[in-house]
């Protein structure tokens, strides 16, 4: 192997090792609501890693009047208890549009929501900091393709429109977990001196080879 090939190989290896000093970005945390014992209150508190979360619930009646509700956890996840006659233990849009409010103690970027106890054509509404952001089909795991960063996210059950039957259908589901990452987290840097020295050595050898060629 000649000097040029050897130098190019060392340069590629050194560059690869130097670039590998930056690891994957901010770690994600998942709040799993299925592991909680049966609870029901106006507010429920959760902690995962260094992130705190308070979950509450509201309901909006057909006249757009909003009032507080009770949020609950069961073995299948988060639900809402919006009245004495509400026995579904899920988030639904029957009678009143139920909404779960996630308040974090720091800004986070939401990555995904895992739903359970839903059926085909159920829909949800998602808002951030009280502002509508999107509506989507309820699926097992909904992954957000855009970065939504805030300390508050709302998830609502909304009526879906059935074209064939020409009528609305009430949505109903529970939330099994939610995955977020801290908004101020930065990628971790792990120093690899050997990679850096190899890269510098390769650059030096390449310069020497060019000077020798000119001579």
DRENNUPA-90219 format. One record per atom (N, C-alpha, C, CB): x, y, z. Coordinates in steps of 0.001 Angstrom, whole numbers, padded with zeros to 6 digits, always signed. Each point is the difference from the previous one (the first is absolute). Glycine has a CB too. Example, Ala and Ser with C-alpha at 12.3 -4.5 7.8 and 13.67 -1.06 7.14 Angstrom:
BEGIN
+013190-005690+007800-000890+001190+000000+000900+001200+000000-001892-001173+001246+001542+002223-001966+000820+001190+000060-000770+001090+000730+001184-000628-002145
END
This chain:
BEGIN
+000861-001206+000000-000861+001206+000000+000884+001239+000000-001851-001224+001243+001614+002165-002199+000839+001194-000076-000407+001016+001069+000315-000382-002469+000478+001458+002562-000218+001012+001049-001340+000694-000165+002462+000345+000149-002846-000106-001417-001255+000700-000243-001191-000802+000498+001032+001101-001979-001062-002407+001636-001108-000854+000443-000019-000137+001515+000118-001246-002162+001083+001111+002744+000085-000131+001451-000498+001264+000684+001936-001567-000254-001547+002705-000309-000420+001280+000589-001499+000198-000126+002233+000967-000542-002780-001284-000626-001446+000141-000199-000775-000899+000948+000398+000577-002394+000092-001793+002611-000664-000919+000926+000033+000519+001417+000611-001889-001474+000539+002411+001876+000117+000555+001356-000877+001221+000161+002330-000862+000156-002395+001682-001226-000844+001202+000053-001462-000356+000166+001646+001195-001425-002118-002187+000673-001398-000426+000105-000299-000579+001368-000029-000445-002446+000951-000376+002956-000215-000602+001308+000009+001045+001095+001044-002096-000817-000076+003025+000715+000084+001039+001017-001216+000899-000008+002457-000075-000190-002944+000432-001014-001182+000839-000102-001214-000711+000570+000964+001107-002019-001086-002381+001717-001132-000770+000523+000009-000062+001512+000002-001343-002078+001205+001123+002639+000104-000074+001457-000251+001348+000641+001618-001867-000230-001172+002929-000419-000220+001340+000547-001466+000364-000014+002262+000670-000766-002951-000996-000326-001428+000299-000078-000792-000830+000985+000275+000593-002392+000232-001769+002733-000741-000871+000913+000054+000489+001435+000485-001896-001508+000272+002968+001768+000036+000527+001360-001325+000592+000420+002402+000446-000293-003274-000052-000677-001314+000534+000335-001005-001143-000005+000581+002264-000991-001167-002536+002107-000940-001101+000123-001394+000437-000405+001386-000976+001827-002322+000057-001699-001385+000307-000337-000511+001140+000876-000381-002389-000714-000678+003052+000244-000507+001185+000675-000675-000276+001319-000268+000975-002198-000571-000049+002583-000617-000025+001316-000771-001287+000227-000147+002478-000054+000272-003005+001264-000696-001235+000340-001485+000265+000180+002075-000889+001092-002888-000052-001518-001450+000101+000142-000443-000703+001268-000273+000105-002492-000841+000347+003041-000595-000654+001170-001458-000303-000305+001585+001196+001585-002052-002307-001062-001379-000427-000225-000753-000058+001313+000711-001307-002011-001840+001998+002064-000892-000065+001155-001019-001105-000277+000309+002495+000548-000200-003577+000202-000868-001168-000193-001148+000067+001006+001952-001404-000846-003164+001597+000329-001165+000132+000882-000679-001327+000281-000319+002278-000886+000725-003340+000230-000616-001307+000219+000534-000671+001256-000302-000228-002458+001436+000719+002948+000592-000620+001186-000560+000572+001292+002061-000399-001311-002880+001422+001198-000551+000648+001192-001198-000776+000553+000785+002218-000877-000930-002145+002190-001191-000569+000628-001200+000909-000297+001406-001080+001843-002581+000564-001623-001208+000778-000261+000013+001287+000832-001279-002126-000518+001260+003274-000188-000023+001296+000661-000997+000888-000714+002404-000239+000734-003007+001158+000006-000923+000968-000589+000060+001286+000805-001511-001844-000849+001805+002937+000164+000130+001289+000682-000049+001112-001034+001369-001040+001858-001433+002274-001388+000022+001127-000925+001382+000182-000610-001814+001098+001321+002858-001535-000576+001361+000055-000514+000772-001219+000475-000066+002517-000032+000851-003103-000874+000861-001128+000339+001428+000364-000368-001883-001669-000364+002821+001384+001266+001403+000352-000214+000832-001231-000343-000262+001920+001583+001201-001721-002527+000895-001073-000424+001409+000573-000129-001885-001211-001223+002883+000345+001391+001398+000383-000180+000720-001080-000777-000030+001323+002136+000807-000879-003112+000808-000940-000765+001361+000653-000235-002059-001044-001126+003113+000462+001703+001314+000633-000082-000027+001339+000705+000464-001164-002168-000038+002200+001475+000018+001350+000576-001221+000819-000394+002477-000090-000035-003452-000527-000613-001160+000732-000504-001236-000317+000833+000983-000023-002312-001652+001057+002769-001242-000157+000744-001198+000293-000889+001186+000622+002114-002295-001280-001842-001203+000149-000814-001235+000013+000879+001137-001139-001916-002019+002097+001655-001305+000044+000650-001069-000163-001074+000872+001499+001872-001761-002463-001670-001055-000285-000974-001338+000412+000597+001328-001923-000996-002108+002673+000230-001345+000390+000411-000939-000226-001174+000896+001715+001651-002166-001375-001481-000982-000241-001063-001048+001098-000019+000375-002468+000200-000888+002730-001393-001102+000942-000184-001006-000594-000970+001521+001966+000455-002714-001404-000462-001024-000420-000956-000641+001237-000610-000433-002139+001292+000036+002034-002558-000638+001102-000709-001333-000478-000543+002238+001013-000599-003325-000383+001030-001321-000453-000427-000339+000560-001383-000733-000141+002408-000370-000292-003012-000356+000468-001342-000156+001514-000117-001115-002164-000311+000940+002864+001431-000114+001456-000029+001351+000692+000203-002330-000230+000863+003399-000557-000963+001373+000500+000150+000292+000541+001389-000026+000538-002403-000655-001065+003384+000278+000352+001396+000954-001047+000569-002279+001129+000282+003415-000659+000221+001036-000910+000508+000013-000004+001523+001375+000405-002064-001245-001589+002640+000080-000138+001451+000980-001120+000339-002384+000834+000275+002810-000871+000963+000982-001000+000413-000654-001368+000186+001345+001804+001110-000555-002833-001285-000451-001371+000215+001048-000723+000830-001297-000014-002183+001045-001235+002473+000976-000806+000719+000735-000912-000983-001422+000081+002096+002721-000163-001909+000808-000906-000810+000222-001267+000821+001148+001928-001246-001054-003051+000561+000178-001260+000721+000981-000897-000736-002327+000179+000916+002920-001095-000171+000864-001023-000584-000554-001373+000352+002023+001522+000147-001956-002415-001117-000323-001403+000232+001107-000815-000653-002533+000433+000079+002390-001752-000070+001074-000829-000538+000194+000159-001501-000462-001594+001814-000487+002253-002504+000174+000210-001433+000407+001439-000335-001689-001792-000395+001813+002657+001395+000492+001340-000266-000869+001118+000553+001014-000937-002003-000828+002129+001446-000696+001207+000452-001394+000104-000596+002199+001135+000236-003139-000684+000593-001353+000271-000460-000539+001232+000698-000378-002440-000451-000886+002755+000201-000633+001183+000594-001355-000389+000569+001201+001531-001617-001494-001036+002799-001293-000175+000638-000676+001363-000010+000812-001941+001474-001710+002161-002437-000564+001339-000180-001345+000196+000691+001192+000090-002153-001704-001107+002811-001277+000143+000694-000433-001313+000625-000642+001814-001583-000423-001769+002361-000474-001204+000685-000429-001086-000971-000724+001427+001884+000225-001024-003042-000479-000981-000966+001091-000477-000959-002233+001059+000171+003432-000533-000009+001111-000387-000865+000697-001217+000607+000308+002400-000796-000567-003567+000226+000579-001237+000524+001010-000632-000960-002112-000361+001262+002524+001104-002274+000879-000601-001005+001447-000129+000467-001492+000944-001732+001913-000086+002660+001396+000022+000471+000972+000257-001141-000620-001578+001829+000111+002187-002901+000842+000339-001145-000185+001471-000350-000150-002369-000869+000895+002836-000103-000142+001355-000513-000949-000083-001184+002341+000711+000778-003493-000052-000690-000980-000149-001078-000643+001342-000339-000439-002363+000734-000320+002365-001827-000662+001232-000461-001515-000115+000072+001937+000442-001503-002422-001408+002229-001442-000189+000108-000573+000955+001045+000239-002420-000682-001163+003284+000263-000595+000964+000928+000850+001229+000186-001087-001870+001143+002368+001663-000857+000949+001104+000157+001351-000467-000515-001255+000939+002010+002005-000014-002597+001335-000334-000502+000980+000006+001164-000526+000994-002275+001056-002163+002591+000920-000128+001130+001439+000213-000464-001588-001599+001137+002347+002280-000285+001387+000337-000321+000902-000297+001185-000780+001775-001590+001913-002405+001311+001036-000208+001006+001063+001072-000194-000444-002511+000094+000823+003171+000986+000981+001087-000047+001288-000475+000678-001843+001772+000017+002935-001718-000775+001311-000383+000515+000802+001265+000289-000046-002187-001299+000349+002436+002566+000809+001146+000405+001342-000489+000551-002090+001347+000506+003166-001043-001222+001337-000403+000432+000665+001130+000783+000204-001528-001999+000781+001172+002830+000682+001030+000786+001145+000650-000770-000618-001247+002061+000777+000866-003328+000993+000605-000877-000469-000167-001435+001878-000468+001642-001317+001239-002551-000350-000163-001401+000515-001345-000516+000056+002505-000325-000901-003214-000381+000373-001278-000588-000470-000038-001447-000128-001143+002255+000717+000263-003016-000433-000251-001374-000694-001348-000029+001898+001387-000973-003146-001404+000522-000756-001241-000003+000418-000862-001193-001934+001148+001156+002108-002444-000916+000425-000910-001060-001118-000941-000437+002313+000134+000896-003041-000707+000067-001052-000944-000377-001015-000173+001118+001618-001177-001484-002792+000692+001097-001055-000367+000941-000460-001408-000353-000740+002431+000311+000622-003280+000692-000508-001352-000214-001430-000074+000521+002333-000986+000180-003249+000640-001068-001418-000084+000348-000405-001454+000247-000464+002070-001365-000612-002232+002117-000571-001315+000228-001517+000142+000131+002132-000809+001138-002835-000313-001172-001455-000018+000136-000706+000850-001058+000318-000368+002435+000166+000326-003657-000615+000764-001082-000480-000961-001089+001481+002003+000506-002273-001468-001411-000430-000770-001156+000277+000818-001253-001785-001198+001355+001623+000590-002506+000290+000659-001263-000871+001247-000163+000651-002215-001012-000056+003236+000455-000627+001292-000296-000107+000927+001210-001262-001155-001774+001768+000763+002932+000052+000948+001119+001014+001094-000328-000638-001818+001667+000309+003042-001281+000865+001148-000287+000384+000723+001283-001081+000250-002247+002234+000418+002196+000412+000808+001139+000436+001378-000483+000706-002071+001265-000811+003039-000369+000498+001334-000265+001197+000264+000895-002299+000795-000675+003283-000110+000141+001218+000285+000757+000266+001499-000036+000948-002291-000533-000670+002857+001679+000337+001415+000066+001204+000201+000904-002400+000624-000403+003103+000466+000174+001172+000326+000813-000155+001400+000559+001461-001517-001384-001263+001653+002674-000170+001280+000697-001383+000597-000248+002460+000394-000195-003467-001263+000052-001366+000453-000186-000377+000337-001422+000143+000827+002254+000783-000959-003199-000259+000323-001404-000101-001285-000822+001214+002205+000256-002273-002306-001069-000190-001196-000814+001186-000212-000929-002483+000313+000118+002950-001558-000174+001154-000311-000840-000355-000969-001121+001474+000388+001966-002202-001471-001635-000340-000975-001025-001116-000905+000495+002348+000076-000891-002944-000802-000047-000920-001091+000314+000544-001244-000691-002028+001567+000230+001769-002716+000345+000544-001221-000573-000852-001204+000301+002236+000973+000198-001972-002048-000932-000652-001275+000255+000654-000664+001203-000583-000256-002447-000229-000292+003318+000535-000715+001151+000582-001326-000479-001681+001097+001562+002963-001298-001295+000692-001238-000340+000734-000484+001248+000258+000691-002450+000318-001870+002367+000662-000538+001192+001084+000956+000505-000472-002338-000809+001354+002762-000088+001017+000985+000363+000021+001093-001049+001377-001750+001186-001689+002963-000775+000033+001147-000898+001328+000718+000202-002538+000244+000051+003355-000192-001106+001303+000651+000057-000076+001366-000671+001157-002242+000000-000720+003269+000697-000050+001361-000523+001162+000225-000959-001127+000809+002110+000810-000347-003318+001031+000258-000997+000567+001412+000123-001127-001626-001520+000390+002519+002157+000486+001358+000255+000351+000149+001472-001407+000908-001887+002317+000011+002170+000391+000258+001383-000989+000962+000654+002422-000389-000589-003114-000106+001606-000878+000843+000810+000629+000110+001377-002092-000693-001297+002524+001897+001648+000699+000220+001257-000792+000969+000864+002217-000436-001114-002515+000026+002345-000775+000826+000919+000052-000670+001372-001540+000856-001869+000937-000205+002851-000167-000667+001294-001440-000480+000194+001837+001427+000949-002673-001237-002009-001379-000464+000078-000462-000581-001342-000461+001732+001770-000159-002905-001683-000621-000629-001172-001386-000501+000398+002269-000676-000950-003228+000855+000040-001367-000483+000237-000352-001059-001039-000674+002233+000991+000022-003291-000542-000477-001047-000905-001496-000182+000244+002279-001172-000027-003070+001353-001037-001456-000043+000111-000582-001113-000859-000024+002455+000457-001107-002975-000020-000794-000904-000839-000951+000862-000810+000167-001931+001670-000143+001792-002993-000858+000812-000853-000854-000899-000881+001691+001862+000019-002849-001365-000411-000886-000772-000871+000619-000178-001378-001986+000862+001258+001848-002065-001794+000459-000250-001365-001208-000088-000920+002058-001213+000842-001869+001625-002073-001101+000071-000954+000029-001222-000914+000047+002524+000083-001139-003266-000108-000111-001183-000841-000743+000373-001274+000020-001529+002021+000689+001558-003123-000599+000436-001256-001110-000939-000468+002176+001046-000602-001952-002337+000753-000973-000954-000517-001332+000104+000740+001879-001524-000634-001802+001670+001933-001225+000063+000798-000488+001441+000178+000720-002084+001190+000096+003028-001631-000365+001404+000047-000383+000451+001412-000760-000186-002367+001592-000209+003320-000247+000431+001367+001312-000025+000774-002375-000873-000089+002339+001449+001286+001192+000047+000822+000072-001241+000900-000053+002529-000056+001280-002892+000366+000241-001119+000904+000816+000508+001188-000078-001680-001920-000319+001305+003104+000743+000408+001189+001276-000817+000133-002142+000665+001128+003236+000015-000837+001281-000673+000210+000174-000355+001467+000992+001239-001944-000217-002291+002180+000223-000468+001365+001321-000762+000054-002500-000136+000431+003351+000489+000527+001300-000666+000112+000617+000314+001357+000334+000125-002504+000750-000814+002816+000805+000292+001182+001430+000244-000465-001499-001413+001518+002306+001997-000655+001404+000262-000320+000877-000882+000877-000524+002388-000677+001265-003287+000037+000849-000932+000741+001304+000657+000451-000998-001882-001308+001611+002654+000420+001228+000693+000373+000262+001167-000941+000926-002133+000933+000003+002976-000532+000412+001151-000794+001512+000112+000110-002220+001207+000367+002883-000983-001502+001458+000089-000029+000416+001413-000380+000183-002441-000610+000711+003012+001405+000486+001364-000231+001507+000024+000211-002217+001002+000735+002829+000100-001149+001411+000235+000317+000147+001445+000470+000778-001733-001713+000169+001962+002578+000208+001337+000544+000416+000954-001105+000641-000976+002222-001246+002130-002257+000264+000959-001075+001388+000606+000098-002422+000495-000079+003003-000415+001288+001302+000640+000154+001141-000993+000045-001125+001827+001196+000829-003101-001406+001063-000999-000007+000812+000126-001287-001396-001555+001427+002702+001302-001332+000885+000085-001162+000716-001324-000176+000304+002483+000329+000164-002779-001532+000726-001252-000212+001225-000083+000902-000806-000049-002369+001065-001134+002874+001167-000217+000846+001237-000182-000870-001443-001044+001789+002591+001591-001326+001249-000125-000738+000955-000874+000794-000329+002263-001076+000798-003347+000466+000939-000909+000649+001343+000145-000700-001851-001631+000654+002889+002145+000016+001288+000221-000663+000679-001322-000342+000241+002168+001230+000302-002244-002424+000771-001152-000439+001351+000504-000502-002110-001311-000610+003100+001471+001499+001302+000559-000389+000654-000768-001134+000275+000791+002321-000410-002100-002305+000654-000805-001028-000498+000377-001388+000262-001866+001644-001574+002088-001767-000562+000380-001286+000522+001348-000459-002031-001319+000534+002111+002270+000404+000487+001318-000349+001463-000026-000409-001659+000970+001563+002509-001737-000805+001410-000096-000334+000202-000679-001343+000548-000072+002427-001349-000957-002688+000110-000702-001276-000369+000927-001157-000532-002174+001150-000491+003004-000936-000411+000938-001034+001093+001035-000254-002402-000343+000650+003021+000885+000405+001079+000966-000167+001203-000626-000678-000797+001204+002020+001113-002451-001633+001125-000694-000618-000226-000224-001479+000469-001101+002165-001691+000755-002519-000321-000239-001407+000117+001279-000811-001525-001859+000673+001048+002978-000102+000095+001280-000692+001462+000410-000188-002224+000674+000964+003057-000930+000067+001418+000317-000112+000686-000833-001074+000001+000621+002406-000338-001917-002427+000599-000890-001000-000420+000401-001406+000026-001859+001677-001281+002282-001814-000486+000423-001305+000752+001250-000480-002267-000978+000536+002517+001912+000375+000750+001206-000353+001433-000329-000387-001442+001316+001546+002046-002242-000811+001372-000410-000319+000068-000636-001375+000463-000340+002429-001483-000506-002739-000009-000682-001294-000124+001006-001133-001022-002024+001064+000246+003060-000885-000178+001012-001053+001278+000800-000205-002441+000149+000556+003131+000212+000523+001267+000729-000124+001050-000839-000704-000538+001261+002080+000554-002547-001749+000971-000909-000611-000251-000125-001493+000191-001258+002156-001510+001232-002525-000337-000132-001423+000444+001222-000787-001949-001435+000610+001782+002656+000000+000394+001215-000681+001521+000036-000217-001980+001188+001017+002722-001713+000009+001462-000015-000086+000460-000921-001120+000158+000479+002458
END
